[in-house]
Amino acid sequence: MAEIEEGAKAPAFNLPSTDGKKIALKDLVGKNVVLYFYPKDDTPGCTREACQFRDSISKLEKVGAVVLGVSPDNLASHEKFVDKYKLPFPLLSDEDHKVAEKYGVWREKKNYGRTYMGIVRSTFIVDKEGRLAKVFSNVKVDGHDAKVLEELKALE
């Protein structure tokens, strides 16, 4: 699937969350949303990324952003991850990876000679009108939260 472009309408979603309810993009109109897709709970890169967003949450909220993490892990896995690292934002379960497919981040990956389908670490900033203000593909974890914050400040 082709990557979606900045300026396009963000694909709709409605996924179960660690908040105990389903979260739909349409319910977040009027807020900037940081929607980050990551491969797997409690793995080194994914943990660093989640903890960097955790540590930046007050700055992100100060510019009116809502942070949502998405992976194919189930809610039980997400809840352990949230509890272990005290994550102050919901994680969404996309077990059938349909939302990841809509966002173009469910792709063929290669690792140690093995080919498989999985999440390509990516972040989308969805603006208050529901459009993709910024797309970060193949995210490098370290310093990513600062880049996201910079983009959010530019939207204000």
C-alpha positions as CSV (number, residue, x, y, z in Angstrom):
1,M,0.0,0.0,0.0
2,A,1.3,3.5,-0.8
3,E,2.1,5.9,1.9
4,I,-0.5,8.5,2.6
5,E,0.4,12.1,2.0
6,E,0.6,15.2,4.1
7,G,-2.5,17.3,3.6
8,A,-4.8,14.3,3.0
9,K,-7.7,13.5,5.3
10,A,-6.5,11.1,8.0
11,P,-8.0,7.7,7.7
12,A,-10.8,7.1,10.2
13,F,-10.3,4.5,13.0
14,N,-12.2,3.2,16.0
15,L,-10.0,1.0,18.2
16,P,-10.1,-0.5,21.7
17,S,-7.8,1.3,24.1
18,T,-6.1,0.9,27.4
19,D,-8.6,3.6,28.6
20,G,-11.2,0.9,28.6
21,K,-13.2,2.3,25.7
22,K,-12.9,2.6,22.0
23,I,-11.2,5.7,20.6
24,A,-12.3,7.1,17.3
25,L,-10.5,9.7,15.3
26,K,-13.8,11.5,14.7
27,D,-14.1,12.1,18.5
28,L,-10.8,14.0,18.5
29,V,-11.7,16.7,16.0
30,G,-10.6,20.1,17.4
31,K,-7.4,18.6,18.8
32,N,-4.0,17.8,17.3
33,V,-3.4,14.1,17.5
34,V,0.0,12.4,17.6
35,L,-0.7,8.9,16.3
36,Y,2.3,6.8,16.5
37,F,2.6,3.2,15.2
38,Y,5.1,0.9,16.7
39,P,5.9,-2.8,16.2
40,K,5.7,-4.4,19.6
41,D,5.1,-3.7,23.3
42,D,8.1,-3.9,25.7
43,T,10.8,-4.3,23.1
44,P,13.9,-2.0,23.3
45,G,13.1,0.6,20.6
46,C,9.4,0.6,21.3
47,T,10.0,1.1,25.0
48,R,12.4,4.0,24.4
49,E,9.9,5.6,22.0
50,A,7.0,5.3,24.5
51,C,9.1,6.6,27.4
52,Q,10.2,9.6,25.4
53,F,6.6,10.5,24.6
54,R,5.8,9.9,28.3
55,D,8.6,12.2,29.4
56,S,7.4,14.9,26.9
57,I,3.7,14.6,27.6
58,S,3.4,17.9,29.5
59,K,5.0,19.8,26.6
60,L,2.9,17.9,24.1
61,E,-0.3,18.6,26.0
62,K,0.7,22.2,26.5
63,V,0.4,22.6,22.7
64,G,-3.0,20.9,22.7
65,A,-1.9,17.5,21.5
66,V,-3.3,14.1,22.3
67,V,-0.9,11.2,22.1
68,L,-2.0,7.7,21.0
69,G,0.2,4.7,20.4
70,V,-0.9,1.9,18.1
71,S,0.4,-1.6,17.6
72,P,-1.0,-5.1,16.7
73,D,-0.5,-6.2,20.4
74,N,-3.7,-7.1,22.3
75,L,-5.1,-5.0,25.1
76,A,-3.7,-7.3,27.9
77,S,-0.2,-6.7,26.5
78,H,-0.8,-3.0,26.2
79,E,-2.0,-2.8,29.7
80,K,1.1,-4.5,31.1
81,F,3.3,-2.1,29.0
82,V,1.4,1.0,30.2
83,D,1.6,-0.2,33.9
84,K,5.3,-1.1,33.7
85,Y,6.4,2.2,32.2
86,K,3.7,4.5,33.7
87,L,2.6,5.7,30.2
88,P,0.2,8.6,30.6
89,F,-1.6,8.1,27.2
90,P,-3.7,5.4,25.7
91,L,-2.4,2.6,23.6
92,L,-4.7,1.3,20.9
93,S,-5.0,-2.4,19.9
94,D,-5.0,-3.0,16.1
95,E,-4.8,-6.8,16.2
96,D,-6.0,-7.3,12.7
97,H,-3.7,-4.4,11.5
98,K,-6.5,-2.9,9.4
99,V,-5.8,0.6,10.7
100,A,-2.0,0.1,10.1
101,E,-2.9,-0.9,6.6
102,K,-5.0,2.2,6.1
103,Y,-2.1,4.4,7.2
104,G,0.3,2.4,4.9
105,V,2.6,1.2,7.8
106,W,1.8,-2.5,7.6
107,R,4.5,-3.6,5.2
108,E,6.9,-6.3,4.3
109,K,10.0,-6.2,6.5
110,K,13.3,-8.1,6.4
111,N,15.3,-8.9,9.5
112,Y,18.2,-11.4,9.8
113,G,17.3,-12.9,6.4
114,R,13.7,-13.4,7.4
115,T,10.9,-11.7,5.5
116,Y,7.6,-11.0,7.3
117,M,4.8,-8.4,7.5
118,G,4.9,-5.9,10.3
119,I,4.6,-2.3,11.4
120,V,7.1,0.2,10.0
121,R,7.6,2.6,12.9
122,S,5.8,5.8,11.8
123,T,4.1,8.8,13.4
124,F,1.3,11.0,12.0
125,I,0.3,14.4,13.3
126,V,-3.4,14.8,12.6
127,D,-4.5,18.4,12.8
128,K,-7.6,19.8,14.4
129,E,-9.6,19.4,11.2
130,G,-8.6,15.8,10.8
131,R,-5.9,16.3,8.1
132,L,-2.4,14.8,8.1
133,A,-0.3,17.8,9.0
134,K,3.0,15.8,9.2
135,V,4.0,12.2,8.3
136,F,7.2,10.7,9.8
137,S,8.1,7.4,8.1
138,N,10.7,4.9,9.2
139,V,11.1,6.8,12.5
140,K,14.5,6.8,14.3
141,V,13.5,6.7,18.0
142,D,16.1,9.0,19.6
143,G,15.0,12.6,19.6
144,H,11.8,11.8,17.7
145,D,9.6,13.3,20.5
146,A,11.4,16.7,20.1
147,K,10.8,16.7,16.3
148,V,7.1,15.9,16.9
149,L,6.9,18.8,19.4
150,E,8.5,21.2,17.0
151,E,6.0,20.3,14.3
152,L,3.1,20.7,16.7
153,K,4.4,24.2,17.7
154,A,4.5,25.1,14.1
155,L,0.8,24.3,13.8
156,E,-0.3,26.7,16.5
